[in-house]
């Protein structure tokens, strides 16, 4: 099949820790003690914003990493910290939908959207790992129940975000009323494992509904799908197959030649410390070749979530050498300060499901 080029693709940069490769912390100039410091993340995100990335994501898990610095920082808290420090870049925490209380999760994400002026979003995760459940005193969720459980959590989040209409806050001094209570709604949700009466404890998010990304195997009630493949050829094949079927974002890990060292040599060094198989299709090579690969991929998808193997090296090389060429090719969505993440993604205005009741 033939596909017309998409000239509004979105680039998301993953900025967790030192990079996607499990040994990346060994090459980070900040050192292992500092890669999880908030100022380290802030520097990476501000550099990404200046370079012209559309959004950044923050990987998260309740499990301590098997390698490198044995700690995690909550993804929503990191994103919220960066909300007031940034101006145009979207902020996408990767957050568990299985072992997090749905009401609290919706509230935290709504707060993120507020402090970022509508630039918040949510990448849904949910492995049902029993060790993660034990960390918060929850029973394991059977694999066959994961999809339905995540769909319930997403549905509750959407209902809670709509439980206040946009004009529910009236601040009527004469009558002493802060709210028009007719415009604040109970969500009255009952699922298989939990129920929520509602309403939310704060007003509707600035964007109305935060954009929700979900992995392909968990996708339901989402705005965009994240898909991957074991290698680059398979990724292109999956992109061709899904072209034109909604908003789809490809996941790619990459290593670029830098400072006179080939990407292959650096990967060999990293693999000497840890030779774990990559979680995503991996590109290894020059900035020029990666640019050509993305020129082929981007017209087939809504965007790419980029996982730099070593954040301090590969993201900088991409920003300096690849991103400007993609801009010249007119393949990327424009960057405009003041836009919500929904607007950047080309999503329609979020209507309130309760407003017409």
N, C-alpha and C positions, 0 to 999 in steps of 0.2 A: 504494500500500500504506500501511497505518497502522502506526506504530511506537510502542510504549509508551515514555514518557520514561525515559531512563537517568539515575539519580540519583547516579552515582558517577563522573562524568567527571573526567579528570585534566588539569591545565594544566601544560605544559612551556614555560618561557621560555628563548629563545635569548639568550645573554649574551656572544657573541663581540664583541670590539672595541668600536666605538662604536655599532653598530646595523646593521640590514639594508641601509639605503640606502648606496650607495657613497660618498656625500658626508657621511655622518653625522658623521664625525670633525671636520668644520668647525664643527659646532654643539655639540660636547662640551666642557663647561667645563674638563675635565682637560687639553685640548690634545692635539695629535697625538703628542707625545712620550711621553704617559703612558697612552694608552688601552689599551696592551698590558701595562702594569705589573700585577704580581700583586695589589697592593693595590687597584687600580681594579676588577679582576674580583671580588676578595673583597667589596668594598663592594656591588657589584651583586648578588652571590649572597646575601649576608647580608640585604640589603633584600628580595630576593625571598622568602627564607625567612620573614622577619618578616611579610611581606604575606600569606603563605598559598599561594604557588605550591607545587605538588607536586614539581616537578623543574626543573632547569636543564640546558641542553645547551650544548656548546662546539664550535662549528664548527671545522674544521681542513682544511688542505691543505698539500702540500709546495710548492705554487707560491706565490710572493709575490703579494699582491694587485696588481691593475692600477692601483688608485687608493688614495690615503691612505697611512698608515704601511706601509712596505714591509717587513713582518716578520710572522712567525707565532710563536705559542707552542704547543707540543705540547698537544693536547687532553687526553690522559690525565694528563699531568703537572699541568695546571691543575686537573683534577678531583681528583687525589690530594692536591694542596696544600690544597684546600678541604675534604677529608674530615674532618680533625680540627677544623676551624673551624666546622662546621655540625652540626646535630642531627637535623633531620627531612627535609631536602630531598634528593631524588634527584639523582644526578650522572651525566650522560649525555654522554660524549665521542663526537664524530663521528670515526670512525677508519677508515682505509683498510684493506681486506681483500685488496688485490691486491699491493701492493708492500711489505707488512710481513711479516716472518717469522712464520708462524703460531704457533710455539712461544712466541716472545717476546711476541706480542700477547696470547695467552691468559694468560701469566704477569703481564703488566702490568695487565690487566683484573682478574685475581684479586687482585692487590695493592691495586688501587683499592677493591674490595669490602671488603677487610680494614680499610683505614684509614678507611673510611666506615661501618663497622658494618653492612654489608649494603645500603648505599644506592647501590651502583654499577650501571651498566648500559652498554649499547653500542648506538650508532646506526651501522649498517654503511654504509660508502660504498665505492665501487669503480668509478671511471670508466675505468680502464685507460689513462689519459692517458700517451702515450709520454714526455712531458717529465717527468712525475712519476717514471716508471720510470728515466729517465736520471739523475735526481737521486740514486738509490740504486744505480745500476749494474745495473738489471734490464731485460730485454727487454720490449717492449710485449706486452700480452695482447690478442689479437684480440677484437673486440666480441662475436662469437658464442660465445666461450669464457668471457666474464666471469661469467655466471650460475653456471656449473658450478664455476668457480674459487672464487667467493665461498661457494657451498654447501659446498665442501670445507673452507674455512677455518673456517666456522661449525661444521661437524661436528667438526673437530679441537679447536676451543675447548671444545666441550661434552664431548668425551671426556676432555680433559686436566683439566677442572674436576672430573670424576667419578673421575679416576684414583686419588685418595685417598678412601677411605670416611670417613664422618664420625668414626668412632671409631678411625681408623688410628693416631693418636698415643696411646700408652699410658703413656709415661714411667714404666716399671717400674724403680724404683731397685734393687730386690733382684737383678734379673737384668741390669741395665745396658742394657736395651732401651728405645729411644725410640719405635720403631715396631713395629707388628704387620705384618710384611712381607707377610702373606697378604692384607692389606687395602689394599695399594698395587699398582696394576695397570698393565701396559703397554697402551698404546692401539693400537699396531700398525696404524697407518693408512697406506694407500698410495693416493695420488690420481694424477691425470694429470701433475701438475707437481711434486709434492713428496711426501715420506713422513715420518712421525713415529713413532718407536718409543715414546717416553715412558718412565716416567710424568712428571707435573709435578714441579717442584722444590720445591713448597710445598703445604701441605694445602688441602683443598677450601675454596672461598669460603664465607663466612658464609651467603650466600643459597643455596648449593648450585649453582645455575645463575644467572648474571647475566641479567636480562631483555635480550633482543635486539630492537631495532627495525630494520626494513629498508624502504627505498623500495619502492613497489608493484612496480616493474619488476624488482627484484632479490630479491623476497621468497621465501625458502626456508629452512626450519629456524628461522624467526623466532618471536617471541612477539607482536609487534605490527607493523602495517603503517603507514607514513607515506604519505599520498596528498595530491596537490595538484591545482590546476586553474588555468587562465589568469585566471579572474575569479570573483567571489563567487557569481554565479548558477550557474556550472558546478560550483563547489565544493559548493554545496548539492545539486545534482543528483547528483553523485558520492556524496555522503554518503547520500542517499536510496537510491541504487542498491545501495550496499554495506551498508546498515543490517542488523544481525543476522548478518553474515558474519565474525565474529571481531573481534579488537581492532584498530580502525582509528583512526588519529589524523590529523586534518586539519592542513595547513600554511597559516598565514595571516600575512601581513605587515600591519602597521597603523600609521596615524598618527592621533593624536587632537588635537582642539582643546586648546590649553594656554596659560595665562598671557595670555589675551586675544587670542591669535592663532589663526586658523582653521588646521585641519590642511591644507586645500587651499593656503593661502598659504605655509605652511612647505614643503609639497611642491614648490611652484613655485620657491621659493628653492633648495631642494636640487637640483632638476632643472636650474637655471641652471648649477650646477657639474658635474653629471653626470646625464644623462637616460637611463641604462641601464634597460632593461625589468626589472621586478621578477622575481625567481625564483619567487615565489608569488603567489596571489591577494591583492590589496591592498585593505584597507579604509581609507577616508579620511573622517573626519567626527567627530561628537561622541561622547563617552563613552556617552551615552544610546542613540544609534543602534547603537553597537557592542554594547552590552549586549543590545539586542533581537535583533541578528543572531546573537549567540552563544546566546541562549535558543532560537532556532530550530535552530541547528546542533548544540548539545551533546547533545540527546536522541537524535540519529542516530548518534553516534560515541562512541568510548571516551575521547576527549580531543582536545585541540588543542595543537599546537606553535606558539607565538606568536613572531613575529619583529618586535620593535619597530623601526620605521624609524630612530629615534634613541633609543638605549637610555636615556640619562639623562632624556629628556623623556617618551617614550611609555610606558615601563614604569612610571614613577612615576604618570602619569595613570591607567593601567590599574589599578594597585594601589589607588589612592585612590578611584576612582569606579566602576570596572567590577566588580572582583573582589568587593567587599562585596555588590553587588546579585545577583551569581550565587550567592553563599552563601545569601542570603535566599531565592532561588528553589529551594534544595535540589538543585541540579544537580551539585554538586561532591563528590568524595570527601573524607572528613574528613582532617584533618592530625593525626597522632599521633606524638609523639617515641618512638623505639624501634622503629618498624616498618621492615622492609626494603622496598626498592623493589618487590620481588615482591608483598609484601602490599598495598602502596599500589595496585598495578595489578590486584589481585584474582587474581593467578596462584596456582595450587596449589603446595603444597610440592614442591620438586624432588626426585624420586626419583633414586637413583644407579643408572645403567645397569649397573654392575659388581657391585653389592652382592649380587645374587642368584646370581652365578656361583660 
